[in-house]
Amino acid sequence: MADSSKRTSLEKELEKEKPDLELTDVSPVTLPGSDAEPTEEDLSSLRRVCDTIPFTIFFVVVAEVAERFTYRSLTGPLQNYVQNPLHNSFRPGALGKGQSVATAIGYFFQLWCYLTPLLGAFIADTWLGRFKTIFLGTITALLGITIVFITSIPAFLERGAGFPGLLVGLVVIGLGAGGIKSNVGPLVAEQYAGRKAFVRKNADGERVIVDPDITVQTIFNRYYWVMNIGSASGLIAVWVELKVGFWAVFLISLSVYAFAVFVLVLGRNKYVTHRPQGSIVARAAHALWTGLRNGRNMDRAKPSYQLQHHGRTDLPWDDQFIDELKVALTACRVLSLFPFFWLCYGNTVGNVISLAAEMNTLGLPNDFLAGSVNPVSILILLPFLDRVLYPALRRMGFAFLPVTRIACGFFVMSGAIALAAGLQSLVYKSPPHSVNFFSILPIYVLTALAEILAFLSSMEYAYTKAPKSMKSLVASINLLLCAVGSALGLALSPTSTYSKVLYQFASLSGIMFILAIVFYLLFSKYNKEEGRMNQVERDAGDERRDEL
């Protein structure tokens, strides 16, 4: 019996040591073993480039494309759908609740969609894993958009089903979005297995350094570009809203989600995935508390320090875990000012659409530019930045690192809201509906540029600084900051009226400009630590694989 018990215990231990990879028919990108590590001279003299990225790793982004398609198809027409009454001869509408209520619901939906990723991250990390959570989220969102579609049919609107159906549908769609948004980016990025820079000759015979940091940045750029194909739904949503009806807009979104479910079923075996390892939030909280109790110094939470100074041997983490946690905390500090960015962004979706309604729309829907210019600008600007500007800056020896990109994005957003304030003032001084509404087009171009520089860089920053078992969680915290910004927008929604909105625009522009300066002064020091911090997680991953 004793021998049998020992064998059973040994089998259990071996089971724990099995790798957490679930093998599929597509392997992650790997570094060629024949390529040399760069010398100190190479690091200072050679150009840095991206590794090869197979396009197949982006198939799962179809879920996020559907989520963005539906989000834009809702938030674009949502202002008119809620604000204007049914059978309005001047503007399309359905519920007739007014501008303040419409803006508040828009902020609520944005808040909800960026709050639920915390739940999606928890489910992925502790129960289902990333891919299954994405699939469950897509099914849930499909149910939500079905509710919105059915209750937007004119016969149901006449019976008063539109408003409660919209609220229930938005809640269900947001739950589905939580499973998608917190997991697609990390799942795509972790298909790349490159750990360290290496030297390679390119097609022209030039020796270059293949840099994993640049590769991850490029993966996120391309992921975001593909995702915004769905955001371009505004090009058709506002026209369908005007010419057919809101129900038709929501039916198209329903069809896109149904297609996403089909594609996910076909591609379910196309990814390298990791079995959920359980949430480490409790362990991280314990480590943080230990550091706080020891002079607010996280290095004193390391087992080596605790053993040497206090004789403790019972801590459920190692020194490497503390190093990873310190980097993750740095990322959270860097991202902490984003609520104000999202507060400004929400104004471009809600109040700027209402501003356009006071202009001469030349027969076009007043939300046409809101639903089309931003995503189209991203589809145009992002390849230019990724393939032209960023490589040109690297050739000149300027590393346009995430902290600097985020600061630039904050400045650009300040400019976009300042332009909105100027146009609102112009509308006040001009005859009704005399200002050409194409004058708001630069607002959405600037917002798109700010989104690329700030938000996309924040996604990259959150991924590269988080431990493997916390990547979905840190990504969801980044998205949670958008929910905080939306909550601020809800608090300000009583000032989202025609007579008061100018003060809101002007105040937010000034606050965003000041925060851009403060952000750079506080966090530019981390640019010097960028490579080291990124390597902490990679080294930790290598050590854990060696242990297996």
C-alpha angles and dihedrals in degrees: 000000000000092000090047091051092050091050090050092051091047091050090052092051091049089050089056090052095056113116114261093228120116105210118230135170094268121065125205120257109276134195117253109248093220094063116101128235112247120257123224089263091050091051092054099041112028126085117248119230142175123266122239112284119196112221092222091078089070096063092097089059086081086086091056091044088057091045092050092044091054094041092054092041088055104037093044097055093025095089092054093038092058102028103048127058125244114272092021106168094205105041131015113255146148116185106033097213097140136243098290094053092043092052091046092052090048091053091045092054092047090048093049094047090054096041098054095061086080087065091044091052092049092050092047096047097043109026125007108018124233103291096047091047090052090051093048090049091052092052091048093050090049088058091049096051088047089059092049091048096050095047092048093061106113094241090057092043089056089054093052097253095122101083100044090040090053093050094047092044093050091051092051093044089051091053090054092046089056091062091048106040099050095049114033097071095046091044092052094044095048091060085078109083099184111132108171139025118260138181122250137165114241126215091279093054093252116144109233137171114244101216121201091204091057089044092055090047090052092047090055091045092053093042090053091047092053090045091055091059082077091047089059087074085102088077090070103020097071092046093049088047091054101039103033112011144266092277090064091053091053092045090057090051090050090053092050092052090049089053090049090055089052093050093047091053090052094047099041092115097044099091142072102235134180126228111244109265098197127261116295093195092109092050091047091049090050091050091048091051090050090052092047092051090052100060096293089286116135092197087067089060090065115110090232091059094043091050094049098045105026105018092238118158100163102085113125095218140058134232091264091058090056091051089052092047091051090055091047090051090051089054091051091051092050091051095045096099095055096098089076090050090054092046088059091044091054089056091059090055099044116019097032089056088054088047089055090053088063091055135075102273094186090230093307124122110271090231093050096103094043091056098043117023098059098054094037089051089052091050089053102037099043097061089046092053094041099045104026117019102036095046090046091053091049091051088054090052096252114131106205093205126189098261091053092045091051092050090051089050090054091052091049092050089051088055093050093054092044088056090051089053091051093050092047089054090049091052090052091054097043132076113270115286094357101116113090107244092216084078088080092058093094089057091064094042090053091045090053091051091048090050092053095046099041112023098035090048089050090055090052091046093050092050098046095046099046126090113247094254091050102043096104090044095051090044089053091049088055089052091044088065087064088056089053089052090050090050088055088050090053089053090051095043093099086067091052092100130117094256098045107033094089090066089050092052094047095046094048093049091053093046092049092050092051092046091052089058093044091048094054094045092051102042110024087095088072091065087077090053097045098104094042094049092049091050093054093072093042092052090048090053091050092050092051092049090050089053090054 
